[in-house]
Amino acid sequence: MEALMAVTFIVGSGRCGSTLVSRLLRRHPVVLSVSEFFAALTVRRDGMPLGELDGAAFWELLSANDAYLDAMVRDGLRAPELTYPYESGRFRPETGVPMISHMTLPMLSQDPDRLFDELAAEVPAWPARPAGQQYTAFFELLADRLGRPVVVERSGASLSLVPELRRHFPGARFVHIHRGGPDCADSMSRHVGFRLTALARQAARLAGVASPAQLNPETMARVPDELVDLLVPPFDARAFHDYRIPAQVFGEMWSEMIIEGCQALRAVPAESRTALSFESLLEDPERELTRLARFLGVAADPAWLTAARAEIDPSRTRGAARLEPAVREALQAACEPGEKTLHAFLG
């Protein structure tokens, strides 16, 4: 088994094409494409766990279920990243699905329950060590077990995690995938996770608290029942998707993430980061994937490039162009601060 290379993180705003890149990298014979690992760790948490963890505590972190996420799946609020076979797998949302099984393990194995058991037999016995070392050891275990030494992790909306990722992985490298602001925000407006975020932010404003993290039964008492019903299980999926959220809300959210993310990425040495445009990937996948492979230190195998091209749908652009003119103009205005920051960062 080859030595594990430095971990590379694909980071972005979400709805920017990072999931597509993960799928394409899964086809590469030496790349371990890990999806949503840190997204799972940070669901309903304020950042990644810090400090020292022994194996049992680390495995509990990965294998515990989240009742809120389980309720979302149970009630039909299922984001496309939630790929566990809920109808045929061992775990059910009614009784609890391990966090790592919702998104990460199904992207690594056609039998995620078996992989879960294999990990459960080993990880809890690990010694106590800093959280960053546990993450690294876990990636090493997966790389060794699956025979793929080049580890690339990708979590949606991960730009905000860059400082923490650098803290835990000092030698990490970053691929920033970006997409035009209005198109990205338009896609966010239809995604369960981003709609939940927008609604939670609205509830926080109405409750008079600084952030959704401060929402609790006491502060939620100041929020209209209609909004509370959209945020608290059981969920009504139709009402959730029918609730009108102005498009510019998602444009503002996108701009905030881009501004914060570019600031964090400026602190990464230039040789340890690169950028990938979603639009350029669709336009010329061979060129962009060859460049990505070079950054990862792997071969741009012709068979891989051919298979990757077959997965790419060039029509997935210009979604915002279909919006009504007034809506599109408001969305463009909301995205303008992020667009300016991104263009300045990319040079």
N, C-alpha and C positions, 0 to 999 in steps of 0.2 A: 504494500500500500504506500502510495506517495505521501510525503509530508503535506499536512494541510497548509494551503496557501493563506495569506492574509484574507480575512473575510471582506467581501465587497457588499455594500448596501446600495440597493436601488431605492432612491427616495424621490418623493414627489408630493403633489398636492392631493392626490386622489383623483380618479376619473381622468387621468392624464396619459393612460396607455401603459402603466407599469405592470398591470396584470397580463397584458399581451406579451410584454417582454419576458415576464416570468415563464409563461407558457412556451415561448420560443426557446428560452434557455433550458427548459426541461428536456428538449430534444437533443441537446448537445451531450455527447457521450461522457464527458468528464466533469460536467457542471452539476453540482447539487443545488437546484433551484428551490430555495425554502420560501414558502409563501406565508405571509401574515403571522409569523412567529411573534414578533414584538407587538403587533396589533392585538393578538390574543392576550399577551401579558398585560397590556395597558387598558383592556376593556374595563370601563368604569373604575379605573384607577388613575391617580395623578402621577403619571410617569412610571418608569420601570423600577422594580425593587432594587434597593441599594443595600450595602453592607454584606455581611457574610451569611451564607446559607449552607446547611448540610444537605446531603442528597435527599433525605426524606422531605425536608422543607421545600427543596427545589422541585421535587416531583409533585408535591401537593400544589405548588404554584401552577404547574403545567396541567395537572389532571383534574383539579377541582372544576366543578361546573359553575356557571354564572346563571342564576335564576332569571335575570332580566333577558339575557340573550336566548335562553331556552324558551322563554315565553314568546319572544319575537318569532322564533322558528315555529313554535306550536300554533301561533295565531296567524301565520301567513305573511309576516313581515320578514321575508327571507332575502337577504342581499345575495347577489351572484357569487360572492366570495365564500359563502357558506356551502361547502361542497360535500359535506359528510352524507353518506347514504342513509338518511333518516328513516326511510321506509323499510330498508332491508338490513341495516347495521345492528349491532348489539345494543347501542345506546339509543334512548328515546328522549326527546325534549320534555316529555311529561315527567320523566324521572331524573333527568340530568345528563347532559353530554359533556365530557371533559373538554376544557377549553382548547387543548391542542388538537382535539379530534374534529372540531367544527370546521377548521380551515387548513391547518398545516399538514396533518398526516395524510388526508385524502389526496393532496397534491404530490405526495412522495411515494405512495404505494396504492395499488389497486385493492389491497386488503388492509385498510387502516386499522382495523381492530387487532389484527395479528401484529402489526408494527407497534401498536400501543402496548400489547402484552410483552413484546420483546424489550421495549424500553422500560416498562414497569418492573421487569425482572432485574434490571441493572442499575438504573439511576438512583433509586432510594438508598443504595449502599454506598454511595459516593461520600468522600470525606467533606468536612466543612471547609469552605474556601470563599473568597470574594465572589459576588454575583457574576462579575465579568468572566471570571475563570470557569464558573459553572456553565455559562452560556457557551464559551469556547469549547469546553469539554463535550457539551451536548452536540454541537455542530461536528466536532471530530468523530463522535460516536456515529452520527448519521452518515457522515462521509465514508467512514470505514465500512459500516454495515451495507451501504448501498453502492459502494465502489465508485464514488464520485468525489474526487479530492478538492475541487474548486468550488468553494461555498459562496453563493450569492443569495442574500436574504432580501426580500421585498415585502414591505407592509404598506398598505394604503394610507394616504395622508400622513406620511412619515417624515415630512420636512421638519416638523416640530420636535422630532426625536433626535435630530443630528447631534446636539450637544451631549445628550446622554449616551448615544452610541459611541461617540468619540471617547467618553469617559471610560466606558467598559471595554472598548476595543481601540487602544491607542494607535495601532498601526492600520486601522481600517481605511478602505478606499470607498469612494462614493460615486455613483452614477446618478446624476440629477436628470430625471426625465420630465420634460415640460411640454405643455400644450397651450395653444392660444387661449387666453383667458375667457372670452365669451363662450367658446365651444365647451371648455372644461366646466365652467359654471353651469351652463345649460344641462350638461350631463349630470352634474351634482344634484340638480333640482329634481331629478327622477330617481335618485338613489336613496334607499331606505336609511342608510347611516347618516348621510348628509342632511336629509330631511329631519331626522331625529335631532341632530346637532342644532339645526336652525330653530326648531321648535323649543329645544331646551334653552337656547340663548334668549329666545323671546320670553319664555317663562321666567328666566332669571331677571330680565329687565322689568317685567311686570311685578315680580316679587320684591324688587328693590335690592337685589344682592349682586355682587360683583361678577359671579360666574355660575354656570350650571352646577359646579361642584358644591355650591352652598345651598342648593335646593334640598329641602327636607320637608316632612309633613307640616311643620310650622310655617315655613316660608311659602310652601305651595298653597296654603290656605288663602293667600292673597292673589292667586292666579285664577282666571276664569275657568269654570268647570269644563267648558268645551276643549280648552287647551290641556287641562289636566288629564282628561279622558284619552287624549292622543298620546300621552307620555307615560301613563301608568297602566300596567297589565290589569285585566286582559285587554288585548288590542282589538280594535275594529279595523281590519286592513283596508276596507273600502273607504271608510271615513278618513283614515290616515292619508291615503293617497289623494283623496279628493280635496283635502284642506288646502286652500290657496296660500302659497308663500310667494311673495313677489320675487321675480327673477333676480333683481339687484341684490337681494339678501345673499344669494349664492356668489354673486360677483364680489361683494364686499368680503365674504368669507375667503374666497380664492385670493384676493389681493392681500389680505392679512397673512395668509399662509406663505405666499410668495415672498413678501417683505421679510417676514421672520426667517424663512428658510434661507434666502439669499444671504442674509446677515450671518447666519450660522455657518454657511458653506464658505464664506470669505475667510474664515479662520482655518479652513482645511488647506494644507499645502497644495499648490497648483498641480504638482505631479501626482497627487493622491485623489484627484477628482476629475470628472469629465461630465459633459452634458449631452443629452440625447433628445432631439426634438421628435415628438410624436408625428408631426406632419412630415418631417424628413424621412422617418422610418417607413411611413406608408408610401412615400414617393419613390424611394430607392432603398429597399430593404437590404439588398446585398451590400451596398456601400456602408450603410449604418451598422449592420450587424458585423461586418468585417472590422470596422473601427472599434466596436464594442469588444469583440473577441480579442483584438490586440491589447486593449486596456486590461482585460482579464488575464491575459497571458495564455490564451488557449488558441488552438488552430481554428481558422474559419473554414471548416471542412465543407467542400462543395455539396455533399449530400445533405448536410445540416442546413445550408443556405437554401437549397431547393425545397426542403421540407418546411422551412420557416416561411418562405414566400407563399406557400400554399395555404398557410393559416392567416395570412394578412388580407384584410378587406379594405381596399383603397377608398371605399365610399364612406368610411367612418370619419368624415371631416365636415366642417362647416355646418354643424347642427344648429348653431345660433342664427344662421342666415334664414332659417325657416320661421323665425319668430316674427310677430307683428312689429312693424317699424318702431312704434313707441316703446314697446317692451325691449326690443333690441338696443335702442339708444340708451335706455336706462341701464341695461346690463353692461354695455360698453363703457359707460361713464363710471360704473362701480368697479370695473376691471382696470381702469386706466392707471391707478397708482401701482398696481401689481405689474402691469405691462411695462411701465417705465422702469421699475426696479429690475425686472427680469432682463430687459434689453441692456441696461447699464451694467448688470452683472456679467452677462454673456459677452459684452464688448462688441 
